[in-house]
Amino acid sequence: MTWPEVAAVAASSLLAVPVGSTEQHGPHLPLTVDTDIAAALAETLARERDDVLLAPAVSYGSSGEHAGFAGTLSVGQEAVESVLVELGRSADAFAGVVLVSGHGGNAAPLARAVARLRREGRRVLPWSPTGSPTDTHAGRTETSVMLALRPETVRTHLAEPGDVRPLPELLPHLRASGVRAVSANGVLGDPVGATAEEGRRILAAWSSDLLTATARWADATKTAAH
C-alpha cells in the first residue's frame, strides 16, 4: 500500500504486527519458525476482518536463552520493549494495534511495552498462542505447524526428542544457563510424529482464539470511545 491508501482507511482500521524471532529450533526446523507462525496468524486475522491491515513482521526478538546455538540472532529484552513502544507510538493514525507474538521469550518485554503504551492512552492488544508445558520449543506443536505452513523447510528425518520436562521445572535452569544446558539439540519437547494435518488443526484453533480476542477487544474499545 502507498501512504495515501493507508491514510484513507487508517482511522477505521486495526494494525496487526507480527512479532517473532530469529533463533534455533532444533536440527529439523528453520530459524524463522516464530516469525513465520506470527506472520501467518496475523495474515489470517487480516483476511478474516475487513478492518485489519497487516504490517511487516518484527523478525528479531529476545532470544538470549538460545545463544548457545549457531544462527540465533537476539536483540535482547530492552531493545524489543523499545521497538514495540516506538512502533505503537508511531501507529497513532490507526484505530488500534494488535501485537501478534510468536516467541515466548518476548513475553516480558511485550507486556512492559503494552503497559507503557496503554498508560499513554494508546489502544493496543497483545496476543500469543498457547500450548503444552511439555512441548514448548521445536516439539510436536511447532513442527506440525511448520509442516502445514512451510513443509519444504522441515527436515523431518532429523526430528528427535529433546528435554520433555514441563517448562516450569526447566525455567530456573534456562534462566541461569540457557537452553543448551538442558537440551543438547535445542528441542524442548518431542517432534516425532508431527503431521501437517495436526498443524492445520492447531493453526485453526489459534486463529479462532486470536479472532475472538480481537473482536472482544475491538468492541470494548469502541464502547469505551462512545
N, C-alpha and C positions, 0 to 999 in steps of 0.2 A: 504494500500500500504506500501511497505517497502521503505527505503531511496534510494536504487539503482533504484527501479522502478520510484520513483519520479524524481531522478536525470536524468533519461533518457528522460524525457518529459518536465521538468520544464521550460526550456528556451523558449519553444514554447507554454506554457500554461498560462492561467489566473487562479488565485486562488480566488474562491468565498468563502467569510467568512460571515456566518450568524451572525448578531449582534442583540441580543434580550434583555430580562429582565426576572426577576422573581418577579412578583408583582400581587396584587389583580386585578381581572377582574369581579367584581360584585359577587353576590351569586350563579351565574349559570355557570361560566366559570373557568377553572383551572388557576393556577398561571403562567403557561408556555405559554400562548397564543402568546405573542410577539416572543418568541424564536421558537415556532412551526411554525408560519407563515413565519418568516425569513428563517428558515431551508428548508421549503417546496419550497419557491420561489428560493432559491439558488440551491436546488436539481434539480428543473426544468431547470434552466439555464445550469447546468452541463449536464443534459440529452440531451438538445437540441443543445448544442455546443460541438463539439469534443475537442475543445481546452480549456475547463474549468474543473478544478479539484475542488472538494468540500472539504472544511475544516470543522473540528468540530465547532459547534456554540459557540459563546461567550454568555453565558446564564445569566449573571448578568449585570445590567446596572445602569443608573442614574434614580432612582425611588423615590427620596425623597418626591415627592408630594403625594405618596401613603403610606407614613409611618404610617398613622393612621389606617391601616388595617393589621390584622394578616397575616403572611406569606410573606409579601413583604420583599425582601432582596435587598438592594441597596448598591452600592459601590461608588456612587457619580460621579459628572462630571469630577473631576480631575483624578480619577482613570480610568474612561472609556477612557478619552483622552490619558492617558499614555499607557494603554494597547493597544489601536489601533495604536498608534505611534510605539510602540515596535514591535507589530505584523507586521506592514508594513515594518519596517526596516529588520526584520528577514526573510522576504519573497523575498529578492532580487534575489533569484535564478529563480523566476518566471517572466514571461513577464509583469505581472501587477497584481493588486489586486482589486477585486470588493467587496466592503463592503455593504452587503445587510442588512439594518437596519429595524427591525420590531417594534421599540419603539420610539414614538415621543420624549420622554424625553432624548433620546440620541442625538437629532439633533444638539445641540450646541457643545458638546464635539466631535461629529463626524466631524462637519465642521472644528473645530480647528485642529483636528488630520490630516485631509486630507490636509488642507492648509500647515501645517508643513511638511508633507511628500512630498508634491509637491515642496515646496521650497528647499527641499533636493534633488530634481531631481528624485523622485520615481513616478512610474505610478500607480495611484490609482483612482478608481471611486466610489463615494458614491451613493447609491440609496435607496429610501424609498417609500413605497406605499402611495397613496393619497386617500382622502375621503372627505365626507361632514363635514363642520364645526359644524354641529349639531349632529354628530354621530361619536365621536372621541375616545370613550373608552368603550369597553364591550357592545356596542349597536348592532344594527341590522347587521352592516357590519361584525364585528369580530365574532359575534355569528353565522352568516351564514357561514362564512369561516371555523370556527371550526366544524360546523355540516358537512361540506364537508371533512375536514381533519381528525378529531378525534371525531366522533359523540358520542362515548362512554364516553367522558369527559364532555359533555354538560348536565347540569341539567335544561332541558327545562321548567320543572314545576316551577322552581324558577326564571325564567326570568321576570324582571319587569323594567319599565322605571326608569331612574334616572333624572338628570338635562339635559334638552334638549335645553338649551340656546346655541347660537353659541359660539364656543371656544374663539374668540376674546373678547367677552363680559365677559367670565369667567376668562380669564388669570390673571387679577390683583388679583382676589380672590384666585386663585390656587397658585400663586407665594407667596402670603402673608401667606396663612393658609393651603394650601394643598387641595386635592380632598375632604376629609371628610367634609370640611367646606361648600361645595356646594352640595354634594351628599352623603346622609347617607348610601346608598348601594354601593357606589363606581362606579356607572354607569354614563357615560356622553353620553346620547342617549337613544334610546328605542329598546330593543332587541325583543320585542314581534312581532311575525310573521316571524321571521327569518327562512330561509329554506336552506337545503343543495344545492338545485338547484341554488338558488341565490348565495350561497357561491362559487359554481363552476364557475359561470359567473364572479364573482369578481376576483377569482384567475386567470382565463384565461386572464382577462384584465390586471391585474397586471403583470403577466408573460410576456405578449406581450410587455408591456412597458419596463420591465427590459431587455428583449431580444433586443429590439430596441435601448435602451440606451447603452447597452454593445457593440452592433455591431458598432454603430456610434463612440463610444469612442475607440474601438479597431482599427477601420480603421484609425481614426485620429492619433492614437499613432504610427501605422505602417508608415503612411505618414510622420510624423514628424521625425521618425527614419531614413528615407531614404533621 
